[in-house]
Every structure is written in structure tokens, then in C-alpha cells.
Amino acid sequence: MKIIITGGAGYIGSHTIVELSNAGYDIVCFDSMERADPEIWRRTLELSNKPVTLEKIDLTNLELVREAISKHKDAVAVMHFAAFKSSPESVKNPMLYFHNNVTSLINILKALESTSNNINMFLFSSSCSVYGDADELPVTENAPFKEAKSPYARTKQISELILKDVSMYSKKLHTVSLRYFNPVGAHKSYKIGEPLVGEPENLFPRIMLAITGRLPAFTIYGSDYPTHDGTPIRDYIHILDLARAHVLALQWMLKQKPTYEVFNLGSGTGLSVLQVIKAFEKYIGVKVPYSIGSRRPGDVAEIYASFDKARRILGWEPKLLVKDMVIDTWKWYLHMENNTYFRKKLDSKFPRDYPSSFPLNYPK
């Protein structure tokens, strides 16, 4: 079976391509490559069991999307990952996010509607940010959308509402939205991981940059939240568990043909920023330099998932623990430090200007 994956050269998309390819699916990737790392893309192809076709297109261009869809009308499903994903960036530039994230989705739906094809399965890459400040934790799929904390979160809410209406009223599209809770880690080969595209806003990459002396210190954005230690609490999921969930969701969709369904994908446990810092110190044996800053726009105080629905219906549950998340992130960064291509990128963006006792030799 052929699957179209948009944004497949990104962090989640690349790991999912490897998982799907190794499960026997044929993959076509639609990606502008604007925020992709070419070396990670090359390695994604290397790790995949089957050849992967790349259609290098801008999904905000409707005619290009229609042309690409018509070339692959024998596909059975679309997995839509393509989106900008930084909450702080979306606060600074809301229109960039509404144009890219919402227009891309609408264009794909228009192309599917106007092109003679067999594609009637749509799997959407959503986010826990749709819940806002949830009233009850762990949050379930039945929780209502609260006020979005950032334009990025709003684009995910809008996109889900569009997909729900299109699926329910057109009677042609079967849709599943997967709501992610903070993917981290890397492939166990350490050939691919989270790429450095701009300055990372996510917790795990910033901790590693601070540990290796590439940032003066890791900044905790707010220590006055109503949590047990004052720092924000999040739910983290290993990227390989997340990729595996996409294969299970696709297999379930192809059999059950749901009209519209949503699933949370998380660990079911919340960790505060300080708890994550302590986990890094425990599992890699180095003190994390950190400082306390003010709250960051777009952040909620606490959120973590109930994944009971995914376990019951998809047969999915996370297998990799916090220790795996920390160690795999560490080994991925050590790989980058010991690889000429990635080290040059690190040096150009984050010169090692700050003291660090962190051993940069790659572990055997």
C-alpha cells in the first residue's frame, strides 16, 4: 500500500517513515524541505527498507498540491505532519502559522476532493496544545478545547474542526487525529534524531546545549506555576513509541474506516522541568546548568495524557521510559558532536563558548 506523508523530512515524519517502510508500506513524501536537514533526510532513506519518493513542493501552493496528488492517486492514505510547530515563534508571527498550517491542510483536502483517486483515509498530526489549560488531569479525548495559549495551538484546533466537519458531512473522508504529548529521543541507530533548525525551544535539546557548553545555562521559563515545585509539568513520549502508534492507527483505520476519531499519545505521567533536569543528571552523570527566567507566552502550567483509549482501541501503549528518552537524546547529541557535518552546524549556531565538563567522546 502507498501512503502519502506530508512533512516527512521533519522530526516526527522521518521516524514514522522508517517505521512505516519497515512495516512494508510504500512511502511518498511531500515536503518543501524548507526546515528539513538534508543529511537527516539522506539517513532516513538509508534506514528505510523500501525506496521513498520525495515530491519537493510547497503545500501552500494549491496547484502544486493537486499536481502531486494526481501523480500518486493510487495511494490509500495521507498522513499530514507538515506544519510549523514553535509556540514562541507563532506568538511573534501569528500570520506565518495560520498561512502555513491551515492553508496547507485546506489545500490537501481540496486536492483530494478534486482529484480522481482512491485516497479516503486521513491521519492528522495534532497536539495536546488543543486542550489549553485542561480542567481535569490526566486529560482525556473528551475534554473540551479551552482557550488556545498560542497561535500554533489555535491552528491545531482549527485544523481538527475543519477535518471533523469535512469527514462528517462529505461522507468521503475517514479521519484520525493523533494528539501528541511532547515527543523526545532519537532512533536507536542514532543516525536520525531531532534536527537543529533554528534555535530549539523544546526542553530536551536546550538542556543538551547547556550541558555541552553551547548555551550559558538552560533557562526555566517560570518557577511560580501552581505545581509541586513551581515549574511547568509536561508529558513526554519517546519518538519511537510515537512512530509505532502511527502504524497501529493506520492499520486500524484501514480496517474500521472511522468517520472521525481522536487519540491521545502520551506516557500518562507528568514531569516538571526540574524533574527532567534531575533525570538528565541521574542518567548521564553531569550537572545541568540552569537559571530561572520569567514565564513564556504560550505555555500552560500542567498537562499530561490519559492514553487509555489508544491502548483499548489501537493496542498501543508506550514502551520506552524516561531513562530511554534521556539516554537516547544524549547519545544523539554525542553523535552530532562527533560527526563533522553536524558539529559544523552546531559550531555555527551555538559555538562552545561556555565552560563544560561534559565528556564529548561517543560512548561505546
PERA-V679555 format. One line per field, one symbol per residue. ss: DSSP state (H for helix, E for strand, - for the rest). burial: b if it has 24 or more other C-alpha atoms within 12 Angstrom, else e. A space follows every 10 residues. Layout:
# PERA-V679555
ss->???
burial->???
This chain:
# PERA-V679555
ss->-EEEEE---- HHHHHHHHHH HH---EEEEE -------HHH HHHHHHH--- -EEEE----- -HHHHHHHHH H-----EEEE ------HHHH HH-HHHHHHH HHHHHHHHHH HHHH------ EEEEEEEHHH H-------E- ---------- HHHHHHHHHH HHHHHHHHHH ---EEEEEEE --EE------ ---------- --HHHHHHHH H------EEE E--------- --EE--EEHH HHHHHHHHHH HHHHHH---E EEEEE----- EEHHHHHHHH HHHH-----E EEE------- -E--E--HHH HHHH------ -HHHHHHHHH HHHHHHH--H HHHHHHHHH- ---------- ----
burial->ebbbbbbbbb bbbbbbbbbb bbbebbbbbb bbbebbbebb bebbbebbee ebbbbbbbbb eeebbbbbbb ebbbbbbbbb bbbbbbbbbb beebebbbbb bbbbbbbbbb bbbebeebbb bbbbbbbbbb bbbbeebbbb bebebeebbb bbbbbbbbbb bbbbebbeee ebbbbbbbbb bbbbbbbbeb bbbbbbbeeb bbbbbbbbbb bbbbbbbbbb bbbeeeeeee bbbbbbbbbb bbbbbbbbbb bbbbeebbbb bbbbbbbbbb bbbbbbbebb eeebebbbbb eeeeebebbb bbbbbbbbbb eeebebbbeb bbbbbbbbbb bbbbbbbeee ebbebbeeeb ebeeeeebeb eeee
